[in-house]
Amino acid sequence: MRSGYDRLLMGSPLRRSRVGKAIAAALLVILAFATLVQLVVFTGMPPRLLGVFLRALALSSLLALVPLSILWFLDRRERESPWLFAAAFLWGGLIATALALPFNTAFFKLVDEWLTHHPMLEVILGPEAPLMLVAPISAPIVEEFVKALGVLLLFWLLRPEFDNMRDGLVYGALVGLGFTWYEAALYVVNVYAKIGVAAYGLQLGARYALFGLGGHALFTGLFGASLGFALQTRRRWLRILAPILGLALAIAAHMLNNALPLFATLTRIAAGKPPPESEQIPDIGFFQAFATSSLVQLTIFVPFWLIMAFAVWRSGVWERRVIREELASEIGRSVTPDEYRAIASDRMLRTRRVDREDPEVSAALVNAQNELAFRKRRVRNDGGDPERDSLVAGWREDIRRLRLV
């Protein structure tokens, strides 16, 4: 029987010595660069600002528990390793933010320099003109690429953990949620550094709109879902086109989000009002910011939410169908007749349980059966024979062992 580690790396380029070493070296370079950027950020904060940042990060961590629980529920039919959950979240929070920061800063300086030669734009848009122009262009492209890189690495390096559209959606949303978790604290401290107000309620309420599933979680979730769809479809042209379209949708949604302040300023100017003279912080608390931002996101991002809702629904349908079809031939082997009747009656919001006294063993048994079904379908789609697949045999052995507990 293969260990969990062996199964995780089955088919991974990490198993090939030279390739594995090259990948490990590249990842270490990325990690070292991200660590250096984060150290520069931390060491550049005076103790007063660092205290605000840490308080904001602690509050952001508490708020992140809600969307993490929702994503954990969505992943219930095929539980991913908690370590992979944490890795995806921390890629978004600590690595993607670090990789994006130098590029965003460089582009901001370029636009700032360009505005010195076009002063009328700053007169028209106000003192926040550089940010209004940079935010809809640089951040969506740079940030969506570095977040997508994390999802692609999981897809490429840990293929057995990536089965379908639901997996991609969950991993993408986790990376995006990690980005929100860390970025929210940075925004609190940046505003505090500018005007001396730690707007915890405003910043955290706005960035955790729709229970944290808006913003970055939505953007990168769109890409992840498209990557998962590419994996489960048999059409070659869709395998190529779907991830490209998913990344384009993520960038487009992010651009729309970041362009809202520019649109608001242009609307104000069109109404004959002058642009704001300086950054103004509305005097509103967490719940008001949460409600207002949730309403705005539901209104502005209707097409993207419809795509995401469709992805959640269809991925659930696909999962239940694959489990039902692939485990039909396992009756009397890895599935009892009673268990298969529960499989056949599974529905969208149900979580199947095996009737055992130990709920932990029951959950592990259900997970192993579902993993078996998804692996059989993967092998079949790749043109192989599930009966000759060592991972299929490994899941059957796990099921046999769990019945003896």
C-alpha positions as CSV (number, residue, x, y, z in Angstrom):
1,M,0.0,0.0,0.0
2,R,1.3,3.5,-0.9
3,S,1.8,6.1,1.7
4,G,-0.2,9.3,1.6
5,Y,3.0,11.1,0.5
6,D,3.5,8.7,-2.4
7,R,-0.1,9.1,-3.5
8,L,0.2,12.9,-3.4
9,L,3.2,12.8,-5.7
10,M,1.9,10.1,-8.1
11,G,2.5,11.4,-11.6
12,S,4.1,14.5,-10.3
13,P,7.3,15.9,-12.0
14,L,8.7,16.1,-8.4
15,R,9.3,12.3,-8.6
16,R,11.8,12.7,-11.4
17,S,15.1,13.5,-9.8
18,R,16.5,16.2,-12.1
19,V,13.2,17.8,-12.7
20,G,12.3,17.6,-9.1
21,K,15.5,19.3,-8.1
22,A,15.1,22.1,-10.6
23,I,11.5,22.7,-9.4
24,A,12.5,22.7,-5.8
25,A,15.3,25.2,-6.6
26,A,12.9,27.5,-8.4
27,L,10.4,27.3,-5.5
28,L,13.1,28.1,-3.0
29,V,14.1,31.2,-5.1
30,I,10.4,32.3,-5.1
31,L,10.1,31.7,-1.4
32,A,13.4,33.5,-0.6
33,F,12.3,36.5,-2.7
34,A,8.9,36.6,-1.0
35,T,10.5,36.3,2.4
36,L,12.9,39.2,1.5
37,V,10.0,41.4,0.3
38,Q,7.9,40.7,3.5
39,L,11.0,41.4,5.7
40,V,11.4,44.8,3.9
41,V,7.7,45.6,4.6
42,F,7.9,44.6,8.3
43,T,11.3,46.3,9.0
44,G,10.0,49.5,7.3
45,M,7.1,49.8,9.8
46,P,7.7,51.8,12.9
47,P,6.4,50.0,16.1
48,R,3.2,52.1,16.1
49,L,2.3,51.0,12.6
50,L,3.4,47.4,13.2
51,G,1.0,47.3,16.1
52,V,-1.9,48.5,14.0
53,F,-0.9,45.9,11.3
54,L,-0.8,43.0,13.7
55,R,-4.2,43.9,15.2
56,A,-5.7,44.2,11.8
57,L,-4.2,40.8,10.8
58,A,-5.6,39.2,13.9
59,L,-9.0,40.5,13.1
60,S,-8.6,39.5,9.5
61,S,-7.7,36.0,10.6
62,L,-10.9,35.7,12.7
63,L,-13.0,36.9,9.8
64,A,-11.3,34.4,7.4
65,L,-12.6,31.5,9.4
66,V,-16.1,32.0,7.9
67,P,-15.2,31.6,4.2
68,L,-12.7,28.9,5.1
69,S,-15.5,26.9,6.7
70,I,-17.7,27.4,3.6
71,L,-14.9,26.2,1.3
72,W,-14.3,23.2,3.6
73,F,-18.0,22.4,3.3
74,L,-17.9,22.7,-0.5
75,D,-14.9,20.2,-0.5
76,R,-16.7,17.6,1.6
77,R,-17.0,14.8,-0.9
78,E,-13.3,14.6,-1.4
79,R,-11.5,16.2,1.5
80,E,-8.1,17.7,0.5
81,S,-5.3,17.6,3.0
82,P,-5.5,20.4,5.6
83,W,-1.8,21.0,4.7
84,L,-2.8,21.7,1.1
85,F,-5.6,24.0,2.3
86,A,-3.0,25.9,4.3
87,A,-0.5,26.0,1.5
88,A,-3.0,27.4,-1.0
89,F,-4.2,30.0,1.6
90,L,-0.6,31.1,2.5
91,W,0.5,31.2,-1.2
92,G,-2.1,33.9,-1.7
93,G,-1.4,35.6,1.6
94,L,2.4,35.7,1.9
95,I,3.8,34.8,-1.5
96,A,1.4,36.3,-4.1
97,T,1.3,39.6,-2.2
98,A,5.1,39.7,-2.1
99,L,5.5,38.8,-5.8
100,A,2.9,41.5,-6.8
101,L,4.3,44.3,-4.6
102,P,7.4,45.2,-6.6
103,F,5.6,45.2,-9.9
104,N,2.7,47.3,-8.6
105,T,5.1,49.7,-7.0
106,A,7.1,50.1,-10.2
107,F,4.0,50.7,-12.3
108,F,2.7,53.2,-9.8
109,K,6.0,55.2,-10.1
110,L,5.8,55.1,-13.9
111,V,2.3,56.5,-13.9
112,D,3.3,59.1,-11.3
113,E,6.1,60.2,-13.5
114,W,3.9,60.2,-16.5
115,L,1.4,62.5,-14.7
116,T,4.1,65.1,-14.1
117,H,4.1,65.6,-17.9
118,H,0.3,65.6,-18.0
119,P,-0.7,67.7,-15.0
120,M,-4.2,68.4,-16.3
121,L,-5.2,64.8,-15.5
122,E,-4.3,65.3,-11.9
123,V,-6.2,68.6,-11.8
124,I,-9.3,66.8,-13.2
125,L,-9.1,63.6,-11.1
126,G,-7.6,65.1,-7.9
127,P,-4.6,64.1,-5.8
128,E,-5.6,60.4,-6.0
129,A,-5.2,60.3,-9.8
130,P,-2.1,58.0,-9.8
131,L,-3.9,55.4,-7.7
132,M,-7.1,55.7,-9.8
133,L,-5.2,55.1,-13.0
134,V,-2.8,52.3,-11.7
135,A,-5.4,50.3,-9.8
136,P,-7.5,49.1,-12.8
137,I,-4.5,48.2,-14.9
138,S,-1.5,47.0,-12.9
139,A,-3.1,45.2,-9.9
140,P,-5.6,43.1,-11.9
141,I,-3.0,41.8,-14.3
142,V,-0.1,41.3,-11.9
143,E,-2.1,40.0,-9.0
144,E,-4.2,37.6,-11.0
145,F,-1.1,36.1,-12.6
146,V,0.8,35.5,-9.4
147,K,-2.3,34.1,-7.7
148,A,-3.0,31.9,-10.7
149,L,0.6,30.7,-10.5
150,G,-0.1,29.2,-7.1
151,V,-3.2,27.3,-8.4
152,L,-1.2,26.1,-11.5
153,L,1.6,24.8,-9.3
154,L,-0.8,22.7,-7.2
155,F,-2.4,21.4,-10.5
156,W,1.0,20.6,-12.0
157,L,2.9,19.2,-9.0
158,L,0.1,17.5,-7.1
159,R,-2.2,16.1,-9.8
160,P,-3.9,13.4,-7.7
161,E,-5.4,16.1,-5.5
162,F,-6.9,18.0,-8.5
163,D,-9.8,16.0,-10.0
164,N,-12.5,18.4,-11.3
165,M,-14.0,21.9,-11.4
166,R,-14.9,21.8,-7.7
167,D,-11.3,21.2,-6.7
168,G,-10.1,24.1,-8.9
169,L,-12.8,26.4,-7.6
170,V,-11.9,25.6,-3.9
171,Y,-8.1,26.0,-4.5
172,G,-8.5,29.2,-6.4
173,A,-10.8,30.7,-3.8
174,L,-8.4,29.7,-1.1
175,V,-5.5,31.5,-2.8
176,G,-7.7,34.5,-3.3
177,L,-8.9,34.4,0.3
178,G,-5.3,34.3,1.5
179,F,-4.6,37.4,-0.6
180,T,-7.6,39.2,1.0
181,W,-6.5,38.1,4.5
182,Y,-3.1,39.7,4.2
183,E,-4.0,42.7,2.0
184,A,-6.8,43.8,4.3
185,A,-4.3,44.3,7.1
186,L,-2.0,46.2,4.8
187,Y,-4.8,48.6,3.7
188,V,-5.6,49.3,7.3
189,V,-2.0,50.2,8.2
190,N,-1.5,52.2,4.9
191,V,-4.5,54.4,5.6
192,Y,-3.4,54.8,9.2
193,A,0.1,55.9,8.0
194,K,-1.5,58.5,5.7
195,I,-4.2,60.1,7.9
196,G,-3.7,58.7,11.4
197,V,-7.0,56.7,11.4
198,A,-7.0,52.9,11.8
199,A,-10.2,52.2,9.9
200,Y,-10.6,48.6,11.0
201,G,-14.4,48.4,10.5
202,L,-14.4,50.1,7.0
203,Q,-11.5,48.2,5.5
204,L,-12.3,44.7,7.0
205,G,-16.1,45.1,6.4
206,A,-15.5,46.1,2.8
207,R,-12.9,43.4,2.0
208,Y,-14.9,40.6,3.7
209,A,-18.1,41.4,1.9
210,L,-20.3,38.4,1.1
211,F,-18.6,36.6,3.9
212,G,-15.1,36.9,2.3
213,L,-16.1,35.1,-0.9
214,G,-16.2,38.3,-2.9
215,G,-13.2,40.1,-4.2
216,H,-10.0,38.1,-4.6
217,A,-11.7,34.8,-3.7
218,L,-14.2,35.3,-6.5
219,F,-11.5,36.4,-9.0
220,T,-9.1,33.6,-8.5
221,G,-11.9,31.1,-7.9
222,L,-13.1,31.8,-11.5
223,F,-9.6,30.8,-12.8
224,G,-9.4,27.8,-10.6
225,A,-12.8,26.5,-11.7
226,S,-11.8,26.9,-15.4
227,L,-8.6,24.9,-14.7
228,G,-10.6,22.2,-13.0
229,F,-13.1,22.2,-15.9
230,A,-10.2,21.7,-18.4
231,L,-9.1,18.7,-16.4
232,Q,-12.5,16.9,-16.4
233,T,-13.5,17.6,-20.0
234,R,-12.4,15.3,-22.8
235,R,-12.5,18.0,-25.5
236,R,-8.9,19.0,-26.3
237,W,-9.9,22.5,-27.5
238,L,-11.7,23.2,-24.2
239,R,-8.7,22.0,-22.2
240,I,-6.7,24.7,-23.9
241,L,-9.3,27.5,-24.0
242,A,-10.9,27.1,-20.6
243,P,-8.0,28.2,-18.4
244,I,-7.2,31.2,-20.8
245,L,-10.8,32.3,-20.6
246,G,-10.9,31.8,-16.8
247,L,-7.8,34.0,-16.3
248,A,-9.3,36.6,-18.6
249,L,-12.5,36.6,-16.5
250,A,-10.5,36.9,-13.3
251,I,-8.6,39.9,-14.7
252,A,-11.8,41.5,-16.1
253,A,-13.6,41.2,-12.7
254,H,-10.6,42.6,-10.9
255,M,-10.3,45.5,-13.3
256,L,-14.0,46.3,-12.9
257,N,-13.6,46.2,-9.1
258,N,-10.6,48.5,-9.1
259,A,-12.1,50.9,-11.6
260,L,-15.1,51.8,-9.3
261,P,-13.3,54.7,-7.6
262,L,-12.4,56.1,-11.0
263,F,-16.0,55.7,-12.3
264,A,-17.3,57.4,-9.1
265,T,-14.9,60.4,-9.6
266,L,-15.8,60.7,-13.2
267,T,-19.5,60.7,-12.3
268,R,-18.9,63.3,-9.7
269,I,-17.1,65.5,-12.3
270,A,-19.9,65.0,-14.8
271,A,-22.3,66.3,-12.2
272,G,-20.3,69.5,-11.9
273,K,-18.7,68.6,-8.5
274,P,-15.0,68.9,-7.9
275,P,-13.0,65.8,-7.2
276,P,-12.2,65.0,-3.6
277,E,-9.3,67.1,-2.4
278,S,-7.7,64.3,-0.4
279,E,-8.5,60.7,0.6
280,Q,-11.6,60.7,2.7
281,I,-12.5,57.9,5.1
282,P,-16.3,57.5,5.6
283,D,-17.2,57.3,9.3
284,I,-18.9,53.9,9.1
285,G,-18.4,50.7,11.1
286,F,-17.9,47.1,10.1
287,F,-21.5,46.0,9.6
288,Q,-22.4,49.0,7.5
289,A,-19.3,48.6,5.4
290,F,-20.0,44.9,5.1
291,A,-23.6,45.4,4.0
292,T,-22.9,48.2,1.6
293,S,-19.9,46.4,-0.1
294,S,-21.9,43.1,-0.3
295,L,-24.8,44.9,-2.1
296,V,-22.3,46.6,-4.5
297,Q,-20.6,43.3,-5.3
298,L,-23.9,41.5,-5.8
299,T,-25.0,44.3,-8.2
300,I,-21.8,45.0,-10.1
301,F,-20.5,41.4,-10.5
302,V,-23.8,39.7,-11.5
303,P,-22.3,37.9,-14.6
304,F,-19.3,36.6,-12.6
305,W,-21.5,35.4,-9.7
306,L,-23.8,33.6,-12.2
307,I,-20.7,31.9,-13.6
308,M,-19.5,30.9,-10.2
309,A,-22.9,29.7,-9.1
310,F,-23.1,27.6,-12.2
311,A,-19.7,26.2,-11.5
312,V,-20.6,25.2,-8.0
313,W,-23.9,23.6,-9.1
314,R,-22.4,21.7,-12.1
315,S,-19.3,20.5,-10.2
316,G,-21.6,19.0,-7.6
317,V,-23.7,17.3,-10.3
318,W,-20.5,16.0,-11.8
319,E,-19.1,14.7,-8.5
320,R,-22.3,12.8,-7.6
321,R,-22.6,11.3,-11.1
322,V,-19.0,10.1,-11.1
323,I,-19.3,8.6,-7.6
324,R,-22.6,6.9,-8.6
325,E,-21.3,5.5,-11.9
326,E,-17.8,4.4,-10.8
327,L,-18.8,2.8,-7.5
328,A,-21.6,0.8,-9.1
329,S,-19.1,-1.8,-10.1
330,E,-17.6,-1.8,-6.6
331,I,-20.7,-3.2,-4.9
332,G,-19.7,-6.2,-2.9
333,R,-16.1,-5.2,-3.1
334,S,-15.5,-1.6,-1.8
335,V,-19.1,-0.6,-1.3
336,T,-21.9,-2.5,0.4
337,P,-25.4,-2.6,-1.1
338,D,-26.7,-0.3,1.7
339,E,-23.9,2.1,1.1
340,Y,-24.6,2.3,-2.6
341,R,-28.3,3.0,-1.9
342,A,-27.1,6.1,0.1
343,I,-24.8,7.0,-2.8
344,A,-27.7,6.8,-5.3
345,S,-29.8,9.1,-3.1
346,D,-27.1,11.7,-2.4
347,R,-28.2,15.3,-3.1
348,M,-26.7,18.7,-3.3
349,L,-26.6,19.7,0.3
350,R,-26.3,16.3,1.8
351,T,-23.1,14.7,3.2
352,R,-23.3,10.9,3.0
353,R,-22.3,9.0,6.1
354,V,-21.6,5.3,6.6
355,D,-23.6,3.9,9.6
356,R,-20.8,3.3,12.0
357,E,-20.3,4.2,15.7
358,D,-17.1,6.1,15.0
359,P,-17.9,9.3,13.0
360,E,-14.2,9.8,12.2
361,V,-13.8,6.3,10.6
362,S,-17.2,6.8,8.8
363,A,-16.0,10.1,7.3
364,A,-12.6,8.5,6.3
365,L,-14.4,5.5,4.7
366,V,-16.7,7.8,2.6
367,N,-13.8,9.9,1.6
368,A,-11.8,6.8,0.5
369,Q,-14.7,5.6,-1.6
370,N,-15.2,8.9,-3.3
371,E,-11.4,9.2,-3.9
372,L,-11.6,5.7,-5.5
373,A,-14.4,6.8,-7.8
374,F,-12.6,10.0,-8.9
375,R,-9.3,8.1,-9.5
376,K,-11.1,5.4,-11.6
377,R,-12.6,8.2,-13.7
378,R,-9.3,10.0,-14.1
379,V,-7.5,6.8,-15.3
380,R,-10.4,6.0,-17.7
381,N,-10.4,9.5,-19.2
382,D,-6.6,9.2,-19.7
383,G,-7.2,6.0,-21.7
384,G,-5.9,3.6,-19.0
385,D,-7.3,0.6,-17.2
386,P,-8.4,1.4,-13.6
387,E,-7.9,-2.3,-12.7
388,R,-4.1,-1.9,-13.4
389,D,-3.7,1.4,-11.5
390,S,-1.8,1.2,-8.3
391,L,-3.6,4.2,-6.8
392,V,-7.0,2.5,-7.4
393,A,-5.6,-0.5,-5.6
394,G,-4.4,1.6,-2.8
395,W,-7.8,3.2,-2.2
396,R,-9.4,-0.2,-2.2
397,E,-6.9,-1.4,0.4
398,D,-7.6,1.7,2.5
399,I,-11.3,0.9,2.4
400,R,-10.7,-2.7,3.4
401,R,-8.5,-1.5,6.3
402,L,-11.0,1.0,7.5
403,R,-13.7,-1.6,7.7
404,L,-11.6,-3.5,10.2
405,V,-11.3,-0.6,12.6
